[in-house]
Amino acid sequence: MGVSALYEWLWNINRSTFQKKKNATSIYENIRVCMNLVDSMPRRLQAVIKAKGQPTKY
C-alpha cells in the first residue's frame, strides 16, 4: 500500500472526525491512531504468515 493509498484510506475512515473536529487535540489523536496502526503492521503481518493466510485476531 503506497503512501497516497494509506492517506486516502485513513481519510475515508476519519472523514467525519476531520470535518467536525479541527482542534489540535483531535488532530493529535488521529495522528496517534495512524502511528499505532503503522507500528502494529509487523506484528499483524507476522500473524498472517504464522496463520498461513487464515483469519487472525486482527
C-alpha distance matrix in Angstrom:
0.0 3.8 6.7 8.2 6.0 6.4 9.9 10.7 9.9 12.1 14.5 15.1 15.8 18.0 19.5 23.0 22.9 22.1 24.7 27.4 27.1 26.8 28.7 27.6 27.6 25.2 22.8 23.1 22.5 19.2 18.1 19.4 17.5 14.2 15.3 16.4 13.2 11.5 14.8 14.9 11.7 13.9 16.6 14.5 13.2 16.8 18.2 16.3 17.6 21.0 21.2 20.3 17.8 20.4 20.0 19.8 21.1 17.7
3.8 0.0 3.8 5.5 5.2 6.2 8.6 10.0 10.5 12.3 14.1 15.5 16.6 18.3 19.4 23.0 22.9 21.4 24.0 26.9 26.5 25.6 27.6 26.4 26.9 24.7 21.8 22.3 22.3 19.0 17.5 19.3 18.1 14.4 15.4 17.4 14.6 12.4 15.8 16.7 13.9 16.0 19.0 17.4 16.2 19.7 21.4 19.8 20.8 24.2 24.7 23.9 21.5 24.1 23.7 23.3 24.3 20.8
6.7 3.8 0.0 3.8 5.4 5.0 6.1 8.6 9.8 10.5 12.0 14.2 15.3 16.2 17.3 20.9 20.4 18.6 21.3 24.3 23.6 22.4 24.2 22.9 23.6 21.6 18.6 19.1 19.5 16.2 14.4 16.7 15.9 12.1 13.1 15.7 13.5 11.3 14.8 16.4 14.2 16.7 19.6 18.3 17.8 21.1 22.8 21.7 23.0 26.2 26.7 26.3 24.0 26.3 25.4 24.6 25.1 21.5
8.2 5.5 3.8 0.0 3.8 5.4 5.0 6.2 8.6 9.9 10.4 12.3 14.3 15.2 15.5 19.3 19.3 17.3 19.5 22.7 22.5 21.4 23.7 23.0 24.0 21.6 18.6 19.9 20.3 16.7 15.6 18.3 17.3 13.7 15.5 18.1 15.7 14.2 17.9 19.2 17.1 19.9 22.5 20.8 20.4 24.0 25.3 23.9 25.4 28.6 28.8 28.3 25.6 27.7 26.7 26.3 26.8 23.1
6.0 5.2 5.4 3.8 0.0 3.8 5.4 5.1 6.1 8.6 9.7 10.6 12.4 14.2 14.8 18.5 18.9 17.5 19.7 22.8 22.9 22.4 24.8 24.3 24.7 22.0 19.5 20.7 20.4 16.7 16.2 18.5 16.7 13.3 15.5 17.3 14.4 13.5 17.3 17.8 15.5 18.5 20.8 18.6 18.1 21.9 22.8 21.1 22.9 26.1 25.9 25.3 22.4 24.4 23.4 23.2 23.9 20.3
6.4 6.2 5.0 5.4 3.8 0.0 3.8 5.5 5.1 6.1 8.4 9.9 10.6 12.2 13.6 17.1 16.8 15.7 18.5 21.2 20.8 20.4 22.4 21.6 21.7 19.1 16.7 17.5 17.0 13.5 12.7 14.8 13.0 9.6 11.8 13.6 10.7 10.0 13.8 14.5 12.6 15.9 18.0 16.1 16.2 19.8 20.7 19.5 21.6 24.5 24.4 24.4 21.7 23.4 22.0 21.3 21.6 17.8
9.9 8.6 6.1 5.0 5.4 3.8 0.0 3.8 5.5 5.2 6.0 8.6 9.9 10.4 11.2 14.9 14.5 12.8 15.4 18.3 18.0 17.2 19.5 18.8 19.5 16.9 14.2 15.5 15.5 11.8 11.3 14.1 12.8 9.6 12.2 14.6 12.4 11.9 15.6 16.8 15.6 18.9 21.0 19.2 19.7 23.2 24.0 23.1 25.3 28.0 28.0 28.1 25.3 26.9 25.2 24.4 24.3 20.5
10.7 10.0 8.6 6.2 5.1 5.5 3.8 0.0 3.8 5.5 5.0 6.1 8.6 9.9 9.9 13.6 14.3 12.8 14.7 17.9 18.3 18.0 20.7 20.8 21.3 18.3 16.0 18.0 17.6 13.7 14.1 16.8 15.0 12.2 15.3 17.1 14.6 14.7 18.5 19.0 17.6 21.1 22.8 20.6 21.0 24.7 25.1 23.7 26.1 28.9 28.4 28.4 25.3 26.6 24.9 24.7 24.7 21.0
9.9 10.5 9.8 8.6 6.1 5.1 5.5 3.8 0.0 3.8 5.4 5.3 6.4 8.7 9.8 13.2 13.7 13.2 15.5 18.1 18.5 18.8 21.3 21.2 21.1 17.9 16.2 17.7 16.6 12.9 13.6 15.6 13.1 10.7 13.9 15.0 12.1 12.9 16.5 16.5 15.2 18.8 20.1 17.6 18.3 22.0 22.0 20.7 23.3 25.9 25.2 25.4 22.2 23.3 21.4 21.1 21.0 17.3
12.1 12.3 10.5 9.9 8.6 6.1 5.2 5.5 3.8 0.0 3.8 5.4 5.1 6.1 8.1 11.3 10.9 10.4 13.2 15.5 15.3 15.6 17.8 17.6 17.3 14.2 12.5 14.0 12.8 9.1 10.0 12.1 9.8 7.7 11.3 12.5 10.3 11.5 14.9 15.3 14.8 18.5 19.7 17.6 18.9 22.4 22.4 21.7 24.5 26.8 26.3 26.9 24.0 24.8 22.6 21.7 21.0 17.3
14.5 14.1 12.0 10.4 9.7 8.4 6.0 5.0 5.4 3.8 0.0 3.8 5.5 5.2 5.3 9.0 9.3 8.0 10.2 13.1 13.5 13.6 16.4 16.8 17.1 13.8 12.0 14.4 13.7 10.0 11.4 14.2 12.3 10.6 14.1 15.8 13.9 15.0 18.4 19.0 18.5 22.2 23.5 21.4 22.6 26.1 26.1 25.3 28.1 30.4 29.8 30.3 27.3 28.1 25.8 25.1 24.4 20.7
15.1 15.5 14.2 12.3 10.6 9.9 8.6 6.1 5.3 5.4 3.8 0.0 3.8 5.6 5.2 8.5 10.0 9.8 11.2 13.8 14.9 15.9 18.8 19.7 19.5 16.0 14.9 17.3 15.9 12.4 14.4 16.6 14.1 12.8 16.5 17.5 15.2 16.7 20.1 20.0 19.4 23.2 24.0 21.4 22.7 26.3 25.8 24.7 27.7 30.0 28.9 29.4 26.0 26.5 24.2 23.9 23.3 19.9
15.8 16.6 15.3 14.3 12.4 10.6 9.9 8.6 6.4 5.1 5.5 3.8 0.0 3.8 5.8 8.0 8.6 9.7 11.7 13.4 14.1 15.5 17.9 18.6 17.8 14.2 13.7 15.6 13.5 10.3 12.8 14.3 11.3 10.8 14.6 14.9 12.8 15.0 18.1 17.6 17.6 21.4 21.8 19.3 21.1 24.4 23.6 22.9 26.1 28.1 26.9 27.9 24.7 24.8 22.1 21.5 20.5 17.1
18.0 18.3 16.2 15.2 14.2 12.2 10.4 9.9 8.7 6.1 5.2 5.6 3.8 0.0 3.8 5.6 5.1 6.0 8.6 10.0 10.3 11.7 14.2 15.0 14.3 10.7 10.3 12.7 10.9 7.8 10.7 12.6 10.4 10.4 14.1 14.8 13.6 15.8 18.6 18.7 19.2 23.0 23.4 21.4 23.4 26.6 26.0 25.7 28.8 30.6 29.8 30.9 27.9 28.1 25.2 24.2 22.8 19.4
19.5 19.4 17.3 15.5 14.8 13.6 11.2 9.9 9.8 8.1 5.3 5.2 5.8 3.8 0.0 3.8 5.4 5.2 6.1 8.6 10.0 11.2 14.4 15.9 16.0 12.3 11.8 14.9 13.7 10.7 13.4 15.9 14.0 13.6 17.3 18.4 17.1 18.9 21.9 22.2 22.4 26.2 26.8 24.7 26.4 29.8 29.2 28.6 31.7 33.7 32.7 33.6 30.4 30.6 27.9 27.3 26.1 22.7
23.0 23.0 20.9 19.3 18.5 17.1 14.9 13.6 13.2 11.3 9.0 8.5 8.0 5.6 3.8 0.0 3.8 5.5 5.1 6.0 8.2 10.5 13.5 15.7 15.3 11.6 12.3 15.4 13.9 11.7 15.0 17.0 15.2 15.7 19.3 20.0 19.1 21.3 24.0 24.1 24.7 28.5 28.8 26.7 28.8 31.9 31.1 30.7 34.0 35.7 34.6 35.7 32.5 32.4 29.4 28.7 27.1 24.0
22.9 22.9 20.4 19.3 18.9 16.8 14.5 14.3 13.7 10.9 9.3 10.0 8.6 5.1 5.4 3.8 0.0 3.8 5.5 5.3 5.6 8.1 10.5 12.3 11.6 7.9 8.9 11.8 10.3 8.5 12.0 13.8 12.5 13.5 16.7 17.5 17.2 19.5 21.8 22.2 23.3 27.0 27.2 25.5 27.9 30.8 30.1 30.1 33.4 34.9 34.1 35.5 32.6 32.5 29.4 28.2 26.3 23.2
22.1 21.4 18.6 17.3 17.5 15.7 12.8 12.8 13.2 10.4 8.0 9.8 9.7 6.0 5.2 5.5 3.8 0.0 3.8 5.7 5.6 6.1 9.3 11.0 11.4 8.1 7.5 11.1 10.8 8.5 11.2 13.9 13.2 13.3 16.5 18.0 17.7 19.3 21.9 22.9 23.6 27.3 28.0 26.5 28.5 31.6 31.3 31.2 34.2 36.0 35.5 36.6 33.7 34.0 31.2 30.0 28.4 25.0
24.7 24.0 21.3 19.5 19.7 18.5 15.4 14.7 15.5 13.2 10.2 11.2 11.7 8.6 6.1 5.1 5.5 3.8 0.0 3.8 5.9 6.8 10.4 13.1 13.9 10.7 10.7 14.4 14.2 12.3 15.0 17.6 16.9 17.1 20.2 21.7 21.3 23.0 25.7 26.5 27.1 30.8 31.5 29.8 31.7 34.9 34.5 34.2 37.2 39.1 38.3 39.4 36.3 36.5 33.7 32.7 31.2 27.9
27.4 26.9 24.3 22.7 22.8 21.2 18.3 17.9 18.1 15.5 13.1 13.8 13.4 10.0 8.6 6.0 5.3 5.7 3.8 0.0 3.8 6.5 9.3 12.4 12.6 9.7 11.0 14.4 13.7 12.7 15.9 17.9 17.3 18.3 21.3 22.3 22.3 24.4 26.7 27.4 28.5 32.1 32.4 30.8 33.2 36.1 35.4 35.4 38.6 40.2 39.4 40.8 37.7 37.6 34.5 33.4 31.5 28.4
27.1 26.5 23.6 22.5 22.9 20.8 18.0 18.3 18.5 15.3 13.5 14.9 14.1 10.3 10.0 8.2 5.6 5.6 5.9 3.8 0.0 3.7 5.8 8.8 8.8 6.2 7.8 11.0 10.8 10.5 13.4 15.2 15.2 16.5 19.1 20.3 20.9 22.8 24.7 25.7 27.2 30.7 31.0 29.8 32.2 35.0 34.5 34.9 37.9 39.4 38.9 40.4 37.7 37.6 34.5 33.0 30.9 27.9
26.8 25.6 22.4 21.4 22.4 20.4 17.2 18.0 18.8 15.6 13.6 15.9 15.5 11.7 11.2 10.5 8.1 6.1 6.8 6.5 3.7 0.0 3.8 6.6 8.3 6.6 6.6 10.0 11.1 10.6 12.6 15.0 15.8 16.4 18.6 20.5 21.2 22.6 24.5 26.1 27.4 30.7 31.5 30.5 32.7 35.5 35.4 35.8 38.6 40.3 40.1 41.5 38.7 39.1 36.2 34.6 32.6 29.4
28.7 27.6 24.2 23.7 24.8 22.4 19.5 20.7 21.3 17.8 16.4 18.8 17.9 14.2 14.4 13.5 10.5 9.3 10.4 9.3 5.8 3.8 0.0 3.8 5.6 5.7 6.4 8.7 10.2 11.1 12.6 14.4 15.9 17.0 18.6 20.3 21.7 23.0 24.5 26.2 28.0 31.1 31.7 31.2 33.5 36.0 36.0 36.8 39.5 41.0 41.0 42.6 40.1 40.4 37.4 35.5 33.3 30.2
27.6 26.4 22.9 23.0 24.3 21.6 18.8 20.8 21.2 17.6 16.8 19.7 18.6 15.0 15.9 15.7 12.3 11.0 13.1 12.4 8.8 6.6 3.8 0.0 3.8 5.6 5.1 6.0 8.6 10.0 10.5 12.1 14.3 15.3 16.3 18.2 20.0 21.0 22.1 24.2 26.1 29.0 29.7 29.5 31.8 34.2 34.4 35.4 37.9 39.3 39.7 41.3 39.1 39.5 36.7 34.5 32.3 29.3
27.6 26.9 23.6 24.0 24.7 21.7 19.5 21.3 21.1 17.3 17.1 19.5 17.8 14.3 16.0 15.3 11.6 11.4 13.9 12.6 8.8 8.3 5.6 3.8 0.0 3.8 5.5 5.1 6.2 8.7 9.9 10.4 12.4 14.3 15.2 16.4 18.5 20.0 20.7 22.4 24.7 27.6 27.8 27.7 30.4 32.5 32.4 33.7 36.3 37.4 37.7 39.6 37.4 37.6 34.6 32.2 29.8 27.0
25.2 24.7 21.6 21.6 22.0 19.1 16.9 18.3 17.9 14.2 13.8 16.0 14.2 10.7 12.3 11.6 7.9 8.1 10.7 9.7 6.2 6.6 5.7 5.6 3.8 0.0 3.8 5.3 5.0 6.2 8.6 9.7 10.6 12.4 14.2 15.3 16.7 18.5 19.8 21.1 23.1 26.3 26.5 25.9 28.5 30.9 30.7 31.6 34.4 35.7 35.6 37.4 35.0 35.1 32.0 30.0 27.7 24.7
22.8 21.8 18.6 18.6 19.5 16.7 14.2 16.0 16.2 12.5 12.0 14.9 13.7 10.3 11.8 12.3 8.9 7.5 10.7 11.0 7.8 6.6 6.4 5.1 5.5 3.8 0.0 3.8 5.4 5.1 6.3 8.6 10.0 10.7 12.3 14.3 15.5 16.7 18.3 20.1 21.6 24.8 25.6 25.0 27.3 29.8 30.0 30.7 33.3 34.9 35.1 36.6 34.2 34.7 31.9 29.9 28.0 24.7
23.1 22.3 19.1 19.9 20.7 17.5 15.5 18.0 17.7 14.0 14.4 17.3 15.6 12.7 14.9 15.4 11.8 11.1 14.4 14.4 11.0 10.0 8.7 6.0 5.1 5.3 3.8 0.0 3.8 5.4 5.1 6.1 8.6 9.8 10.4 12.2 14.3 15.2 16.1 18.2 20.2 23.0 23.7 23.7 26.0 28.2 28.6 29.7 32.1 33.5 33.9 35.6 33.6 34.1 31.3 29.0 26.9 23.8
22.5 22.3 19.5 20.3 20.4 17.0 15.5 17.6 16.6 12.8 13.7 15.9 13.5 10.9 13.7 13.9 10.3 10.8 14.2 13.7 10.8 11.1 10.2 8.6 6.2 5.0 5.4 3.8 0.0 3.8 5.4 5.0 6.2 8.6 9.8 10.5 12.4 14.3 15.1 16.5 18.7 21.7 21.9 21.6 24.3 26.4 26.3 27.5 30.2 31.3 31.5 33.4 31.3 31.4 28.5 26.1 23.8 20.9
19.2 19.0 16.2 16.7 16.7 13.5 11.8 13.7 12.9 9.1 10.0 12.4 10.3 7.8 10.7 11.7 8.5 8.5 12.3 12.7 10.5 10.6 11.1 10.0 8.7 6.2 5.1 5.4 3.8 0.0 3.8 5.4 5.2 6.3 8.6 9.9 10.7 12.5 14.2 15.5 17.0 20.4 20.9 20.1 22.5 25.1 25.0 25.7 28.5 30.0 30.0 31.6 29.2 29.6 26.8 24.8 22.9 19.6
18.1 17.5 14.4 15.6 16.2 12.7 11.3 14.1 13.6 10.0 11.4 14.4 12.8 10.7 13.4 15.0 12.0 11.2 15.0 15.9 13.4 12.6 12.6 10.5 9.9 8.6 6.3 5.1 5.4 3.8 0.0 3.8 5.5 5.1 6.1 8.6 9.9 10.5 12.1 14.2 15.7 18.7 19.7 19.4 21.5 23.9 24.4 25.3 27.6 29.2 29.7 31.2 29.1 29.9 27.4 25.2 23.5 20.2
19.4 19.3 16.7 18.3 18.5 14.8 14.1 16.8 15.6 12.1 14.2 16.6 14.3 12.6 15.9 17.0 13.8 13.9 17.6 17.9 15.2 15.0 14.4 12.1 10.4 9.7 8.6 6.1 5.0 5.4 3.8 0.0 3.8 5.4 5.1 6.2 8.7 9.9 10.3 12.2 14.5 17.2 17.7 17.8 20.3 22.3 22.6 23.9 26.3 27.5 28.1 29.9 28.1 28.7 26.1 23.5 21.4 18.4
17.5 18.1 15.9 17.3 16.7 13.0 12.8 15.0 13.1 9.8 12.3 14.1 11.3 10.4 14.0 15.2 12.5 13.2 16.9 17.3 15.2 15.8 15.9 14.3 12.4 10.6 10.0 8.6 6.2 5.2 5.5 3.8 0.0 3.8 5.5 5.1 6.3 8.7 9.8 10.6 12.7 15.9 16.0 15.4 18.1 20.4 20.3 21.3 24.0 25.2 25.4 27.2 25.2 25.5 22.7 20.4 18.4 15.2
14.2 14.4 12.1 13.7 13.3 9.6 9.6 12.2 10.7 7.7 10.6 12.8 10.8 10.4 13.6 15.7 13.5 13.3 17.1 18.3 16.5 16.4 17.0 15.3 14.3 12.4 10.7 9.8 8.6 6.3 5.1 5.4 3.8 0.0 3.8 5.4 5.1 6.3 8.6 9.9 11.0 14.3 15.3 14.6 16.6 19.2 19.6 20.3 22.7 24.4 24.8 26.1 24.0 24.8 22.5 20.4 19.0 15.5
15.3 15.4 13.1 15.5 15.5 11.8 12.2 15.3 13.9 11.3 14.1 16.5 14.6 14.1 17.3 19.3 16.7 16.5 20.2 21.3 19.1 18.6 18.6 16.3 15.2 14.2 12.3 10.4 9.8 8.6 6.1 5.1 5.5 3.8 0.0 3.8 5.4 5.1 6.0 8.5 10.1 12.7 13.9 14.1 16.1 18.2 19.1 20.2 22.2 23.8 24.7 26.1 24.5 25.5 23.4 20.9 19.5 16.3
16.4 17.4 15.7 18.1 17.3 13.6 14.6 17.1 15.0 12.5 15.8 17.5 14.9 14.8 18.4 20.0 17.5 18.0 21.7 22.3 20.3 20.5 20.3 18.2 16.4 15.3 14.3 12.2 10.5 9.9 8.6 6.2 5.1 5.4 3.8 0.0 3.8 5.4 5.0 6.1 8.7 11.3 11.5 11.8 14.4 16.2 16.5 18.1 20.3 21.4 22.2 24.1 22.5 23.2 20.8 18.0 16.3 13.3
13.2 14.6 13.5 15.7 14.4 10.7 12.4 14.6 12.1 10.3 13.9 15.2 12.8 13.6 17.1 19.1 17.2 17.7 21.3 22.3 20.9 21.2 21.7 20.0 18.5 16.7 15.5 14.3 12.4 10.7 9.9 8.7 6.3 5.1 5.4 3.8 0.0 3.8 5.5 5.2 6.4 9.9 10.3 9.5 11.9 14.3 14.6 15.4 17.9 19.4 19.9 21.4 19.5 20.3 18.1 15.7 14.5 11.1
11.5 12.4 11.3 14.2 13.5 10.0 11.9 14.7 12.9 11.5 15.0 16.7 15.0 15.8 18.9 21.3 19.5 19.3 23.0 24.4 22.8 22.6 23.0 21.0 20.0 18.5 16.7 15.2 14.3 12.5 10.5 9.9 8.7 6.3 5.1 5.4 3.8 0.0 3.8 5.5 5.4 8.3 10.1 10.0 11.3 13.8 15.0 15.7 17.5 19.4 20.4 21.5 19.9 21.3 19.7 17.4 16.8 13.5
14.8 15.8 14.8 17.9 17.3 13.8 15.6 18.5 16.5 14.9 18.4 20.1 18.1 18.6 21.9 24.0 21.8 21.9 25.7 26.7 24.7 24.5 24.5 22.1 20.7 19.8 18.3 16.1 15.1 14.2 12.1 10.3 9.8 8.6 6.0 5.0 5.5 3.8 0.0 3.8 5.6 7.1 8.4 9.6 11.3 12.8 14.1 15.7 17.2 18.5 20.0 21.5 20.5 21.8 20.1 17.3 16.4 13.6
14.9 16.7 16.4 19.2 17.8 14.5 16.8 19.0 16.5 15.3 19.0 20.0 17.6 18.7 22.2 24.1 22.2 22.9 26.5 27.4 25.7 26.1 26.2 24.2 22.4 21.1 20.1 18.2 16.5 15.5 14.2 12.2 10.6 9.9 8.5 6.1 5.2 5.5 3.8 0.0 3.8 5.7 5.5 6.2 8.7 10.1 10.8 12.6 14.5 15.5 16.6 18.5 17.4 18.3 16.5 13.6 12.6 10.0
11.7 13.9 14.2 17.1 15.5 12.6 15.6 17.6 15.2 14.8 18.5 19.4 17.6 19.2 22.4 24.7 23.3 23.6 27.1 28.5 27.2 27.4 28.0 26.1 24.7 23.1 21.6 20.2 18.7 17.0 15.7 14.5 12.7 11.0 10.1 8.7 6.4 5.4 5.6 3.8 0.0 3.8 5.4 4.9 6.0 8.4 9.7 10.5 12.2 14.0 15.1 16.3 15.0 16.6 15.4 13.0 13.1 10.2
13.9 16.0 16.7 19.9 18.5 15.9 18.9 21.1 18.8 18.5 22.2 23.2 21.4 23.0 26.2 28.5 27.0 27.3 30.8 32.1 30.7 30.7 31.1 29.0 27.6 26.3 24.8 23.0 21.7 20.4 18.7 17.2 15.9 14.3 12.7 11.3 9.9 8.3 7.1 5.7 3.8 0.0 3.8 5.4 5.2 6.1 8.6 10.0 10.5 12.1 14.1 15.2 14.8 16.7 16.1 13.6 14.1 12.0
16.6 19.0 19.6 22.5 20.8 18.0 21.0 22.8 20.1 19.7 23.5 24.0 21.8 23.4 26.8 28.8 27.2 28.0 31.5 32.4 31.0 31.5 31.7 29.7 27.8 26.5 25.6 23.7 21.9 20.9 19.7 17.7 16.0 15.3 13.9 11.5 10.3 10.1 8.4 5.5 5.4 3.8 0.0 3.8 5.5 5.1 6.1 8.7 9.9 10.4 12.2 14.1 13.9 15.0 14.0 11.0 11.0 9.6
14.5 17.4 18.3 20.8 18.6 16.1 19.2 20.6 17.6 17.6 21.4 21.4 19.3 21.4 24.7 26.7 25.5 26.5 29.8 30.8 29.8 30.5 31.2 29.5 27.7 25.9 25.0 23.7 21.6 20.1 19.4 17.8 15.4 14.6 14.1 11.8 9.5 10.0 9.6 6.2 4.9 5.4 3.8 0.0 3.8 5.4 5.1 6.4 8.7 9.9 10.6 12.3 11.3 12.3 11.0 8.3 8.9 6.8
13.2 16.2 17.8 20.4 18.1 16.2 19.7 21.0 18.3 18.9 22.6 22.7 21.1 23.4 26.4 28.8 27.9 28.5 31.7 33.2 32.2 32.7 33.5 31.8 30.4 28.5 27.3 26.0 24.3 22.5 21.5 20.3 18.1 16.6 16.1 14.4 11.9 11.3 11.3 8.7 6.0 5.2 5.5 3.8 0.0 3.8 5.4 5.1 6.2 8.6 9.8 10.4 9.7 11.8 11.7 9.9 11.6 9.8
16.8 19.7 21.1 24.0 21.9 19.8 23.2 24.7 22.0 22.4 26.1 26.3 24.4 26.6 29.8 31.9 30.8 31.6 34.9 36.1 35.0 35.5 36.0 34.2 32.5 30.9 29.8 28.2 26.4 25.1 23.9 22.3 20.4 19.2 18.2 16.2 14.3 13.8 12.8 10.1 8.4 6.1 5.1 5.4 3.8 0.0 3.8 5.4 5.1 6.0 8.5 9.7 10.3 12.0 12.3 10.2 11.8 11.1
18.2 21.4 22.8 25.3 22.8 20.7 24.0 25.1 22.0 22.4 26.1 25.8 23.6 26.0 29.2 31.1 30.1 31.3 34.5 35.4 34.5 35.4 36.0 34.4 32.4 30.7 30.0 28.6 26.3 25.0 24.4 22.6 20.3 19.6 19.1 16.5 14.6 15.0 14.1 10.8 9.7 8.6 6.1 5.1 5.4 3.8 0.0 3.8 5.4 5.0 6.0 8.4 8.7 9.3 9.1 6.5 8.3 8.4
16.3 19.8 21.7 23.9 21.1 19.5 23.1 23.7 20.7 21.7 25.3 24.7 22.9 25.7 28.6 30.7 30.1 31.2 34.2 35.4 34.9 35.8 36.8 35.4 33.7 31.6 30.7 29.7 27.5 25.7 25.3 23.9 21.3 20.3 20.2 18.1 15.4 15.7 15.7 12.6 10.5 10.0 8.7 6.4 5.1 5.4 3.8 0.0 3.8 5.4 5.0 6.0 5.2 6.8 7.4 6.5 9.5 9.1
17.6 20.8 23.0 25.4 22.9 21.6 25.3 26.1 23.3 24.5 28.1 27.7 26.1 28.8 31.7 34.0 33.4 34.2 37.2 38.6 37.9 38.6 39.5 37.9 36.3 34.4 33.3 32.1 30.2 28.5 27.6 26.3 24.0 22.7 22.2 20.3 17.9 17.5 17.2 14.5 12.2 10.5 9.9 8.7 6.2 5.1 5.4 3.8 0.0 3.8 5.4 5.0 6.3 8.7 10.5 9.8 12.8 12.7
21.0 24.2 26.2 28.6 26.1 24.5 28.0 28.9 25.9 26.8 30.4 30.0 28.1 30.6 33.7 35.7 34.9 36.0 39.1 40.2 39.4 40.3 41.0 39.3 37.4 35.7 34.9 33.5 31.3 30.0 29.2 27.5 25.2 24.4 23.8 21.4 19.4 19.4 18.5 15.5 14.0 12.1 10.4 9.9 8.6 6.0 5.0 5.4 3.8 0.0 3.8 5.4 7.8 8.8 10.4 9.2 11.9 12.8
21.2 24.7 26.7 28.8 25.9 24.4 28.0 28.4 25.2 26.3 29.8 28.9 26.9 29.8 32.7 34.6 34.1 35.5 38.3 39.4 38.9 40.1 41.0 39.7 37.7 35.6 35.1 33.9 31.5 30.0 29.7 28.1 25.4 24.8 24.7 22.2 19.9 20.4 20.0 16.6 15.1 14.1 12.2 10.6 9.8 8.5 6.0 5.0 5.4 3.8 0.0 3.8 5.4 5.2 7.1 6.9 10.2 11.5
20.3 23.9 26.3 28.3 25.3 24.4 28.1 28.4 25.4 26.9 30.3 29.4 27.9 30.9 33.6 35.7 35.5 36.6 39.4 40.8 40.4 41.5 42.6 41.3 39.6 37.4 36.6 35.6 33.4 31.6 31.2 29.9 27.2 26.1 26.1 24.1 21.4 21.5 21.5 18.5 16.3 15.2 14.1 12.3 10.4 9.7 8.4 6.0 5.0 5.4 3.8 0.0 3.8 5.6 8.8 9.7 13.4 14.1
17.8 21.5 24.0 25.6 22.4 21.7 25.3 25.3 22.2 24.0 27.3 26.0 24.7 27.9 30.4 32.5 32.6 33.7 36.3 37.7 37.7 38.7 40.1 39.1 37.4 35.0 34.2 33.6 31.3 29.2 29.1 28.1 25.2 24.0 24.5 22.5 19.5 19.9 20.5 17.4 15.0 14.8 13.9 11.3 9.7 10.3 8.7 5.2 6.3 7.8 5.4 3.8 0.0 3.8 6.6 8.4 12.1 12.2
20.4 24.1 26.3 27.7 24.4 23.4 26.9 26.6 23.3 24.8 28.1 26.5 24.8 28.1 30.6 32.4 32.5 34.0 36.5 37.6 37.6 39.1 40.4 39.5 37.6 35.1 34.7 34.1 31.4 29.6 29.9 28.7 25.5 24.8 25.5 23.2 20.3 21.3 21.8 18.3 16.6 16.7 15.0 12.3 11.8 12.0 9.3 6.8 8.7 8.8 5.2 5.6 3.8 0.0 3.8 6.5 10.2 11.1
20.0 23.7 25.4 26.7 23.4 22.0 25.2 24.9 21.4 22.6 25.8 24.2 22.1 25.2 27.9 29.4 29.4 31.2 33.7 34.5 34.5 36.2 37.4 36.7 34.6 32.0 31.9 31.3 28.5 26.8 27.4 26.1 22.7 22.5 23.4 20.8 18.1 19.7 20.1 16.5 15.4 16.1 14.0 11.0 11.7 12.3 9.1 7.4 10.5 10.4 7.1 8.8 6.6 3.8 0.0 3.8 7.0 8.0
19.8 23.3 24.6 26.3 23.2 21.3 24.4 24.7 21.1 21.7 25.1 23.9 21.5 24.2 27.3 28.7 28.2 30.0 32.7 33.4 33.0 34.6 35.5 34.5 32.2 30.0 29.9 29.0 26.1 24.8 25.2 23.5 20.4 20.4 20.9 18.0 15.7 17.4 17.3 13.6 13.0 13.6 11.0 8.3 9.9 10.2 6.5 6.5 9.8 9.2 6.9 9.7 8.4 6.5 3.8 0.0 3.8 5.3
21.1 24.3 25.1 26.8 23.9 21.6 24.3 24.7 21.0 21.0 24.4 23.3 20.5 22.8 26.1 27.1 26.3 28.4 31.2 31.5 30.9 32.6 33.3 32.3 29.8 27.7 28.0 26.9 23.8 22.9 23.5 21.4 18.4 19.0 19.5 16.3 14.5 16.8 16.4 12.6 13.1 14.1 11.0 8.9 11.6 11.8 8.3 9.5 12.8 11.9 10.2 13.4 12.1 10.2 7.0 3.8 0.0 3.8
17.7 20.8 21.5 23.1 20.3 17.8 20.5 21.0 17.3 17.3 20.7 19.9 17.1 19.4 22.7 24.0 23.2 25.0 27.9 28.4 27.9 29.4 30.2 29.3 27.0 24.7 24.7 23.8 20.9 19.6 20.2 18.4 15.2 15.5 16.3 13.3 11.1 13.5 13.6 10.0 10.2 12.0 9.6 6.8 9.8 11.1 8.4 9.1 12.7 12.8 11.5 14.1 12.2 11.1 8.0 5.3 3.8 0.0
